[in-house]
């Protein structure tokens, strides 16, 4: 006659293996997390009185470069 319950040592082995794997992944990932370097802010421009406000910023230039084929 077979036992209806799985071996508890097998359960604890797989639970421990999962815990060790998660801890190893965390240890590997943590040193690569870096604090972002604060970039110098662009000069604050006053919004135009009659609407508009579009200006060619570094962000817009980067977008235009990514759309070129």
Secondary structure, 3 states (H helix, E strand, C coil): CCCCCCCHHHHHHHHHHHHHHHHHHHHHHHCCCCCCCCCCCCCCCCCCCCCCCCCCCHHHHHHHHHHCC
